[in-house]
Amino acid sequence: MASGDDMPTFKLVLVGDGGVGKTTFVKRHLTGEFEKKYVATLGVEVHPLVFHTNRGPIRFNVWDTAGQEKFGGLRDGYYIQGNCAIIMFDVTARVTYKNVPNWHRDLVRVCENIPIVMCGNKVDVKDRKVKAKAITFHRKKNLQVRRDFQTH
């Protein structure tokens, strides 16, 4: 946890395959708008997200990482000093869920004991390939998973 002011600030690392919706997820929380057009993230983008809690506001500096393989060599540097992480996959693309263990392995290699949440994205799309009952990786690694929900 770092703080440039009195607001508690955490580095949140957002990882997952390219195209799973990481940047759209962040921008939806920042602006309330939904971007349909896919533009690949190059390297990393950092976005501050402030949440208001009953103990006051907290800031997550979200490190939105590129999911494409060609940026793999840079990732460890983005993970350093991460306080928490989200591993995102696309429920309409089974391979993105199959890659969750790889993302988890890479994260815990750099950030041993950080809290990690697994997030299945695009639950609003009808052509779902990863069914809720098939999502079991989190049980093996004690990760937090929320049942289907949508942000509006």
SVG drawing of the C-alpha trace seen along z (x, -y; Angstrom):
<svg xmlns="http://www.w3.org/2000/svg" viewBox="-28 -14 39 42">
<polyline fill="none" stroke="black" stroke-width="0.4" points="0.0,0.0 1.3,-3.4 -0.2,-6.8 0.5,-10.2 -2.2,-11.7 -4.4,-10.4 -6.3,-8.1 -5.1,-4.4 -3.8,-3.4 -3.2,0.1 -1.6,1.4 -4.1,3.7 -2.7,5.8 -5.3,6.8 -4.3,9.8 -5.8,12.1 -5.6,13.1 -6.0,10.4 -9.6,9.5 -11.2,10.7 -12.3,7.2 -9.8,5.9 -9.6,2.4 -13.4,2.2 -14.0,3.3 -11.7,0.5 -13.1,-2.1 -16.7,-1.1 -15.9,-1.8 -14.1,-5.1 -16.6,-6.7 -19.7,-4.5 -19.5,-4.0 -19.2,-0.8 -16.7,-0.6 -17.6,2.0 -14.6,1.5 -11.5,3.7 -8.2,1.8 -5.3,3.9 -3.5,2.5 0.2,2.0 2.3,2.8 0.4,1.4 -2.0,-1.4 -2.4,-2.6 -5.9,-4.0 -6.8,-5.2 -10.1,-3.9 -11.6,-5.4 -14.1,-3.5 -16.0,-4.9 -16.3,-2.6 -17.8,-3.1 -14.2,-3.7 -13.6,-6.4 -12.4,-6.4 -9.7,-4.0 -7.8,-4.1 -6.8,-1.2 -4.2,-2.1 -5.2,0.5 -2.4,1.8 -4.2,2.9 -1.7,5.2 -1.5,6.3 -2.8,9.9 -1.0,10.6 1.9,13.1 4.4,10.7 4.3,8.6 5.0,11.5 8.6,10.6 7.5,7.3 4.9,8.6 6.9,9.5 8.0,5.8 4.3,4.8 3.6,7.2 6.3,6.0 4.9,4.5 1.3,5.5 -1.0,5.4 -3.8,7.4 -4.8,8.8 -7.7,9.8 -7.3,12.6 -9.9,12.1 -11.2,14.6 -13.9,14.4 -16.8,16.8 -17.4,17.0 -13.8,18.2 -12.9,21.4 -9.1,21.0 -9.1,17.8 -10.3,19.9 -7.8,22.6 -5.0,20.0 -6.0,18.9 -3.5,21.2 -0.7,19.7 -1.7,16.2 -1.9,17.3 1.5,19.0 3.1,15.9 1.5,13.6 2.4,15.7 6.0,16.1 6.4,12.3 3.9,11.5 3.7,14.5 0.9,13.8 -1.4,11.2 -5.1,11.5 -6.3,12.6 -9.9,12.5 -10.9,14.5 -13.4,12.7 -15.4,14.3 -16.3,11.5 -18.9,11.1 -21.6,13.0 -24.2,10.9 -23.2,12.6 -25.5,15.5 -22.9,17.8 -21.3,18.8 -18.6,21.5 -17.5,21.6 -20.4,22.7 -20.5,21.6 -20.2,25.3 -17.0,25.7 -15.2,22.9 -13.3,24.8 -9.7,23.5 -10.4,21.0 -11.2,23.8 -7.7,25.4 -6.0,22.0 -8.4,20.5 -9.3,17.6 -12.4,15.5 -15.0,15.8 -18.4,14.0 -21.3,15.7 -22.6,14.0 -23.2,10.3 -23.2,7.4 -22.1,3.8 -24.6,1.2"/>
</svg>
